[in-house]
Each structure stands twice: as structure tokens, then as C-alpha cells.
């Protein structure tokens, strides 16, 4: 089997195998690009009350306010995935490990400003493969990246090989070739 036929065949089957994954990655990537413009995808960052850093509540006060809401996604410290602090907005974003929930708390008053679903986190977990399984993200996604690189290079070869072959044949017919590059 010559190199062109090998690339043609493997390009076809790798492309078919990766097609579903490419659709998932590109559609979720598109949604992630729009996450700041869509409150449905990611809740907008709220504005806290005016005040300086001396007036910010402590972490203990923050968690006391979060637990006081009695939301199912925020019952213990083990439920909290992370706390993002936005000093410009004077807001703490407390993110749950469950159901992609987020609670925004004013850094000055301690008032709960918003409780909403962060669909962007769900979309991101689908995008990077973590939604399916840890092994999927660890093994399949890197293989998919290598497969896409292979598709790029094999596609270029499939496109360039006939052009190179035609030019060699024209050169040989015109008498400009030494015969060393004849197609076999």
C-alpha cells in the first residue's frame, strides 16, 4: 500500500471516529464563548454594597451566611468546591460541588445576592470530557487531539500528493527531469 492510499484510508476512518467528538467539542466551545453574554449559561456577577476592604466580612461570617440560607447544595464545608472573590464587585462567589450551583454573597453586608445554576460549568465538563468519566478526560481527549493533528497532516498530504505527482509528470514530459522521480 503506498503512502497516499494509507493516508487516504486512515484519514477517512479517523475522521469518522472523531466526528461525534468534534461536534461535541465545537458546540460546547461555542456556548462557552457566549457564557458572559448569557445569564442562562453563567449567572452575571452581581454588585455588592459600596465599601472598602476594612468593611469586608470574614470567611467565618461568609460561611455562616451561606449555611443560614439552608440550600441543599450548601450544607457543609465539604459541599463547597471553591470561593471566588471579586473585589471590584465586592462579591464572594461560593460554588457548590453539587448541581453546578453558585451563591453570590455581598462582601460588605453579607447579604445573599444570587443563587443560580452555573450551566457553564456543566458545559465545560462536557467540553473537556470530565462529564463522561475521569479516564475519558485523561485518555480519550488527548487521543482525540492527536487524531485531529493526524487529520490535519494527512489531509494536507492527500491534497498535496496529487499536485506534486502532476508537476513531476509534466516536468518529465517536458524533458526537464532526469527520470529519477518517475512514479511507480
C-alpha positions in Angstrom: 0.0 0.0 0.0 1.6 3.3 -1.0 1.7 6.3 1.3 -1.1 8.1 -0.4 -3.5 5.2 0.0 -2.5 4.7 3.6 -3.2 8.3 4.5 -6.5 8.3 2.5 -7.8 5.2 4.3 -6.7 6.2 7.8 -7.8 9.8 7.3 -11.3 8.6 6.4 -11.6 6.2 9.4 -10.0 8.6 12.0 -12.3 11.3 10.7 -15.4 9.2 11.0 -14.3 8.1 14.5 -13.7 11.7 15.7 -16.7 13.3 14.0 -19.1 13.0 17.0 -16.4 14.2 19.4 -15.6 17.2 17.2 -19.3 18.2 17.1 -19.5 18.0 20.9 -16.3 19.9 21.4 -17.1 22.6 18.9 -20.7 23.1 20.0 -19.8 23.3 23.7 -16.8 25.6 22.9 -19.3 27.9 21.0 -21.5 28.0 24.1 -18.5 28.7 26.4 -17.6 31.7 24.2 -21.1 33.1 24.9 -21.2 32.4 28.6 -20.6 36.1 29.7 -23.4 37.3 27.3 -26.0 34.8 28.5 -27.3 34.7 32.1 -28.8 31.3 31.3 -25.3 29.8 30.7 -23.5 31.7 33.5 -25.1 33.9 36.1 -23.9 37.5 35.9 -21.6 38.8 38.6 -23.7 40.9 41.0 -22.6 44.2 42.5 -22.1 44.3 46.3 -22.7 47.3 48.5 -20.2 50.1 48.5 -17.4 49.7 51.0 -13.7 49.3 51.4 -11.6 46.2 52.4 -11.8 47.1 56.1 -15.5 46.5 55.9 -15.4 43.1 54.2 -16.9 40.2 56.1 -14.6 37.4 57.3 -14.7 33.9 55.8 -16.4 32.6 59.0 -19.1 35.2 58.5 -19.4 34.3 54.8 -20.0 30.6 55.6 -22.4 31.5 58.4 -24.5 33.4 55.8 -24.2 30.6 53.3 -25.4 27.9 55.8 -28.2 30.2 57.0 -29.8 30.0 53.6 -30.3 26.2 54.1 -29.9 25.4 50.4 -29.4 21.7 49.7 -26.3 22.3 47.7 -24.6 24.3 50.6 -25.0 22.4 53.8 -21.3 21.7 54.9 -17.9 22.8 54.0 -17.5 19.5 52.0 -20.2 20.8 49.7 -18.1 23.9 48.7 -15.9 23.5 45.6 -14.4 26.9 45.8 -14.9 30.5 46.8 -14.1 33.2 44.2 -13.7 36.7 45.4 -14.4 39.6 43.1 -13.0 42.7 44.9 -14.1 45.1 42.1 -17.7 43.9 42.5 -17.4 43.3 46.3 -18.8 39.8 45.9 -17.9 36.3 47.0 -19.0 33.6 44.6 -19.4 30.4 46.6 -19.5 27.4 44.2 -21.0 24.1 45.2 -19.7 20.7 44.2 -23.3 19.6 43.6 -25.7 20.5 40.7 -23.4 23.3 39.4 -24.8 25.8 41.9 -23.4 29.2 42.8 -24.3 31.5 45.6 -23.2 35.2 45.4 -22.7 37.0 48.7 -22.1 40.7 49.2 -18.6 41.1 50.7 -19.6 44.1 52.7 -23.1 43.3 54.1 -23.1 39.5 53.9 -26.4 39.6 52.1 -27.1 36.7 49.6 -27.4 38.4 46.2 -28.0 35.4 44.0 -28.4 31.7 44.0 -28.2 30.2 40.5 -27.1 27.3 38.4 -23.8 27.7 36.6 -24.5 25.8 33.4 -21.1 27.0 32.1 -19.5 24.5 34.5 -21.6 21.7 33.1 -20.9 22.7 29.5 -17.1 22.9 30.4 -17.2 19.5 31.9 -18.7 18.1 28.7 -16.2 20.1 26.6 -13.2 18.7 28.3 -14.6 15.2 28.8 -14.7 15.2 32.6 -18.5 14.8 32.4 -18.2 11.3 30.9 -15.5 9.9 33.2 -12.1 10.8 34.6 -10.4 8.2 32.3 -12.3 9.8 29.3 -10.7 13.2 30.0 -7.3 11.6 30.8 -7.0 9.2 27.8 -9.6 9.9 25.1 -9.4 13.7 24.9 -5.6 13.7 24.4 -6.0 10.9 21.8 -8.7 13.0 20.1 -6.2 15.9 20.0 -3.6 13.7 18.4 -6.2 12.4 16.0 -7.1 15.9 14.9 -3.4 16.7 14.3 -3.2 13.5 12.2 -6.3 14.6 10.2 -4.6 17.9 9.6 -1.4 16.5 8.3 -2.9 13.6 6.4 -5.4 15.9 4.8 -2.6 18.2 3.7 -0.8 15.1 2.2 -3.9 13.9 0.5 -4.3 17.4 -1.0 -0.6 17.9 -1.9 0.3 14.5 -3.2 -1.7 14.7 -6.5 -0.4 18.2 -7.1 3.2 17.0 -6.6 2.6 14.0 -8.8 1.1 16.1 -11.7 4.0 18.5 -11.6 6.6 15.7 -11.7 4.8 14.1 -14.7 4.7 17.5 -16.5 8.4 18.1 -15.8 9.2 14.6 -17.1 7.1 15.1 -20.3 8.7 18.4 -20.9 12.2 16.7 -20.7 13.3 18.6 -17.7 13.5 15.6 -15.4 16.3 13.1 -15.1 13.9 10.2 -14.7 14.8 9.7 -11.1 11.4 10.9 -9.9 9.2 8.7 -12.0 6.0 7.5 -10.4 6.0 3.8 -9.6 
